[in-house]
Amino acid sequence: MSSPDTSHATSADTPPQAAHGGAKKTTLLIVFVVVFIDLLGFGIVLPLLPRYGAVFNATSMQLGLLMASFSAMQFLFAPMWGALSDRIGRRPVLIVGLVGSTLSYAMFGVASELGREGTLLGLGAIPWLFITRIAAGIAGATIATAQAVIADSTGAAGRGKGMALIGAAFGIGFTFGPLIGAACTSSDPSIALNDAQYAAVRDWDATETPIAEGELLALLTEHGELQPADQESAGQLLAEPRPQAEVKATLLAPPSAMPGYVAAVLSALALLLAIAKLPESRPADSSAQTTHRRGGLLQLGTVVRHMTARKFAVVLTAIFITTFAFAQFESTLSLLTREFGYSPKRNFLLYAYIGAILMVGQGLLVRRLLPKIGEYRMALIGVVLMTAGFILIALTGNRTLPANALWYILPVVTIGFSSVTPSLQSLLSQAAAEDEQGAVLGTGQSLSSLARILGPYIGIQLLDLSAATPYIAGASLMLVGGLAVASIRTPKPAIKGDAG
């Protein structure tokens, strides 16, 4: 693939960071940290949500909405933050986002400590979890602004490499987030208690009398049916008889608040670093062209304009489809491993393993290979890997392949996604005019967030049909996404004010 022609570019078209290598590196480093913190919280929370469903007795609808609320807010607010950053600059938008992340993660820790019966300002744990996830989603929607900083600070030839840096931050955050969760949670499996079962356990006498698995199951089933996965968890919890007081405390204990507090502290450190070191990257001469724009909430007209512009539409469609397929995969994975008998801690470690692969895939492999083979070919390679990986996971789900094969299959899917994402983001950025980078990348992030809303909901519904169905659907979607990617042509460099 031939790279875009930039031979006619003048020094006036070069952003300040391109002219000052030190400032450019500082900017990229700060953006790396900001995105790392954003995805760190996501990596902590995603594997925790099924545990919250067990501890707080959330319905499947509540759990689905809770999982979707973060991405729903990103869908609504990413275009607004992107367009606003085109008007007032990248730095203030990113700083406001970090303030919001710090507060939301701290409140997430507080909500975790409330337990099943605690309240704060008249609200129980589940409403507060919704509030914190909504706030975190609004704050985290500034990732499109971080992408705009990359676009400001790199030329067309290095754009894909810069976007892969954000992907590497995603991988590191998604590695250390689950590791923090694993360090702060018990290895004891969780059991979903209904209200009657919870009340019965609460009324137990806290004695040192040992209780065995059969006794626990008999006591709980008197007050309602246990799902097979919960029966498996009871067997793991009481592989050997344990004192009734210890079992009672385990069953009633809320999740640790430490993951939320640790994420809040890290966000605060990133905020201080941004205030002290983050320079403004938006080109100084772009303000005149962007002052007429208005930063509405959804920017629906902007999204529609981008989706109907030929130079954007195919790339945006490919972004939506590939993200939808991956979101369906990552949201059903913890439910699949629950069927395989994974404890919460082992499930956290599996997610950390995925994050480590993302980190290596985007931070090393993709960043080095993408400039050599180009965004177009890299995206096609990613589509092929993801399709093959989903087919293999489907074979694992229906037990054609052993459960442990999952650990060997996950690198295929994850490296595929690592290849697709920065390639498509780079192609989208190269198609946009300089003064519309934030808005166009905001539309891309908004569509990614929409995919992350719909993917988990549909994936969980398909999982009710069989353990293989979500991944068969994912492979089929990737074939469609592959056709979209195959139809992409290398964009010509856009100019200021080019609406497409």
Helices and strands as residue ranges (DSSP letters): G 11-13, H 16-19, H 21-45, H 49-55, H 60-88, H 90-113, H 125-140, H 143-153, H 159-183, H 195-202, E 210-211, H 213-221, H 228-237, E 242-243, H 244-252, H 258-277, G 284-286, H 287-290, H 300-308, H 310-339, H 344-360, I 361-366, H 367-397, G 403-405, H 406-431, G 434-436, H 437-463, H 469-486
